[in-house]
Amino acid sequence: MAEFLPFTRPTIDESTIDGVSEVFRSGWLATGPNVSQFEQALSDYVGGDRTVLAVTSGTAALELSLQACGIGPGDEVIVPAMTFASTANVVLRVGATPVLVDVDLHSRNIQMDEAEAALTERTRAIMPVHFSGLPVDYEAVYSFAEKHELRVIEDAAHAIGSAWGDTRVGGTGDLSCFSFHPNKNMTTIEGGAISVPTEKEAEIIQNLRFHGIERNPDGTIDVTSPGGKYNLSDVAARVGIDQLARLDEFNDRRRFLAGCYLDTLAGAFEGLVLPERGDEGHSWHMCAVLVPFSDLNIDRPGLIAAMKDLDIGIGVHYPAVHELSLYRGMNPRPCPNASRIGQQTITLPLFPAMQDSDVDRVCDSLLNTLNAART
Ligand SMILES: *Cc1c(COP(=O)(O)O)cnc(C)c1O
């Protein structure tokens, strides 16, 4: 019997567990020296000349970024319809309106002609998602933003370690938001970070992430905004420091395994749509294929159950945002690719500790199950 293979699993070193114990014994658990060290390491990692601020989640990073840009009621923000709900939810949370637009079937990234068609005089920002770690076309996104005077808030939850050419995601551009949830390419348990382009906006975000507190020169404190509570703990940051040190190794391994999937699955089953291969700048947060269920006598829950019986975990990333209850009817624009991805996508196991032979086992099991379901 094979051991159950989940669709993802974090890699945590024993030395990290020891390091966390040291933080606990130090007596300083909340934001402190480990957070400062982690933020500096993130800044160095993405390119050195950006301020990177650690926060409690990717969702917090996105929400604080919108607030720092002054986006609120009456404003519209362009969001791809294929993403985790968080990307659109935060727009509603600041009182603005998410305008969902379609994505490309293969890259699963936002379609810029659709973004263009969604512009109104209220549009203030665009939130491109580097889906599965494949960077969006920076030239297209930033020339569009410049032309229409929009802020860009990159949802880089999948894209820590991804690069556009020689530049890492978060090393250039406007605001970039990372997530360090355990399913992501590196983890701090829960956590996130924002790469910020200017010192002024970094100060705004620092204020907003901790109660709106400002320190006076005499040591007393003042409160200057209704800030929230989004600061990361030193325990979490200690995990992040070690994870970041191994991130390139993790991502190389992901890229290698994803390449094995693509090599094995290319042309192996009619109607199966593989994700775009990308280049060295693709960090392969996940490998999701589209299955032509309407041509098969198995549906997605049936396929997931069949794979589970074969000790293989399959994920679904994601249902299309415009088809979720909260967003249904809100969106006048058709998003046929996002709909199709939402209905047909399955996420195959992909994480650094997987064996090469696991990829073969997943592909064999998947192809056997699909072939048996061919009508
Ligand atoms: C995970 C994720 C988020 C949210 O990150 P959290 O740390 O879980 O809040 C946002 N957007 C996308 C695309 C994600 O995958």
PDBQT file of the ligand as one rigid body, heavy atoms in Angstrom, charges set to zero:
ROOT
HETATM    1  C1  LIG A 401      -3.706  32.174  -0.193  1.00  0.00    +0.000 C 
HETATM    2  C2  LIG A 401      -4.176  33.269  -1.073  1.00  0.00    +0.000 A 
HETATM    3  C3  LIG A 401      -4.563  34.518  -0.558  1.00  0.00    +0.000 A 
HETATM    4  C4  LIG A 401      -4.719  34.795   0.896  1.00  0.00    +0.000 C 
HETATM    5  O1  LIG A 401      -3.634  34.483   1.688  1.00  0.00    +0.000 OA
HETATM    6  P1  LIG A 401      -3.875  34.162   3.245  1.00  0.00    +0.000 P 
HETATM    7  O2  LIG A 401      -2.496  34.192   3.811  1.00  0.00    +0.000 OA
HETATM    8  O3  LIG A 401      -4.486  32.791   3.311  1.00  0.00    +0.000 OA
HETATM    9  O4  LIG A 401      -4.749  35.209   3.787  1.00  0.00    +0.000 OA
HETATM   10  C5  LIG A 401      -4.885  35.511  -1.443  1.00  0.00    +0.000 A 
HETATM   11  N1  LIG A 401      -4.866  35.314  -2.768  1.00  0.00    +0.000 NA
HETATM   12  C6  LIG A 401      -4.523  34.133  -3.302  1.00  0.00    +0.000 A 
HETATM   13  C7  LIG A 401      -4.484  33.987  -4.788  1.00  0.00    +0.000 C 
HETATM   14  C8  LIG A 401      -4.190  33.067  -2.473  1.00  0.00    +0.000 A 
HETATM   15  O5  LIG A 401      -3.885  31.877  -3.001  1.00  0.00    +0.000 OA
ENDROOT
TORSDOF 0
